[in-house]
Amino acid sequence: MLRNAAKQIVAFFAEKKYLCGEFKRNVMKIYHTFFIFFLSLVISFSGCVHDEVIIPNRTILYYIAGDNSLSSYAYANISSSVAGAIDNNLNGGNLLIYVDTRNDAPILLQIRRNSTGQIQTDTIKQYPEHNSASIEVMRNVLNDVFRHPRFAARSTGLVLWSHGTSWLPSDLGTGGYLSLRAFGQDGRDWMELNMLRDALDGYHFDFMIFDACYMAGIEVMYALRQCADYIMASPTEVIAEGLPYRQLIKTMFADQPIPYIMREISEQFMNYYNAMPGLAQSASTVVVRTQGLDQLANVSREIFHSKDTAAFFAVPLSEIQVLERLTTNPFLYDFEDFSSHLSNEQQLVSLRNALGNITIYKATTERAFYANFPTRTYEIDSNRYCGMSAYIPQKGYSLLNDWYKQLDWYKAVYE
């Protein structure tokens, strides 16, 4: 009943059409605060004779869409997280893991510290075999965690784990281009970027982390700007081992400001891979503060909107930092480097200021690993690395260029 009261407050503003932009972000936070406050009151009034109930500081969900070639790494990452949860590293918080792999039915797990101080893994829910790359399934899992009083917390985080291709088709390498794709492979099914945005609609996380390749695209960040305060992702491929969760758990649940946490996680991620030998010494990352993305779009519109198609086709691709090697012909390039070829001096200063306003952290190893690239690695120039990729429309790829027009970033910047 109390939860419904909070929802009615949000519904009132929605009917008045006030839920947009930064106001929508703030109202979602108000709703979350109301829910925690009301839950605390209910617990207090119904159990006055008991010890004080403390609402956990943070609930984090891993959404592991692993019904694909990464299945074995999913289990390894879960084991790594269990190992990282020792010594009270969960800080009283809730760590939930939804995992769907090739050979096992989907389940929702909780890693927790029991009354004896030992770490144990509980099965919270078993699901029938389903498509983890669908909007409905993702929303159901999110509801099972973040709408359940048992896992209420003052802060929330979401880790999205799977294959990723930014917004590009999953069959890009075949030249078939059957449909758009972005994140979360389940067998032959993938989730488009706009589908991911719709699945997350109505939720707002303190932070979101992509443990998936290529998701640090300006198109991805802009599409999900209402879903989290901070987003961490990689603009290049992520080594299959993924994030070093054993080292990260304590930081993820630390009672620290979110920008500090995100920077620490990113630095630990980079330190881990910088210490790797050979081809495994490959990592790139960026942490974006989403609140400034609308301003970045406004600045970018000043640069891109006045240009005709011929101007984009004339951009010298060989001179721009490449961040994607799914095929022999790359499509994703460094966003700032690309923009600089279309900007005048004043526009470029404005762009760099807007980028500096949203970039909490960025880093890359000297070389990036690309599974499909002949030599497996490709040099990354850190001086031309802003942390985010962008698609450059190219002559001869009319279908990709048309699909690009479906994205929120295109509509905000190019139309």
Secondary structure, DSSP 8 states (H G I E B T S, - for coil): -HHHHHHHHHHHHHHTT---HHHHHHHHHHHHHHHHHHHHHHHHHH-TTS------SEEEEEEEEESSTTHHHHHHHHHHHHHHTTTTTTTT-EEEEEEEESSS--EEEEEEE-TTS-EEEEEEEE--S--TTSHHHHHHHHHHHHT-GGG--SEEEEEEES-B-TTS-TTGGGT---S---EEEETTEEE-HHHHHHHHTT--EEEEEEESTT--BHHHHHHTTTTEEEEEE-SS---TT-S-HHHHHHHHT-SS-HHHHHHHHHHHHHHHHHTS-GGG---EEEEEEGGGHHHHHHHHHHHHTT--HHHHHTS-GGGS-B---SSSS--EEEHHHHHHTT--HHHHHHHHHHHHHHEEEEEE-SEEE-TTSTTSEEE--GGG--S-EEE---TT-HHHHHHHTTSHHHHHHT-
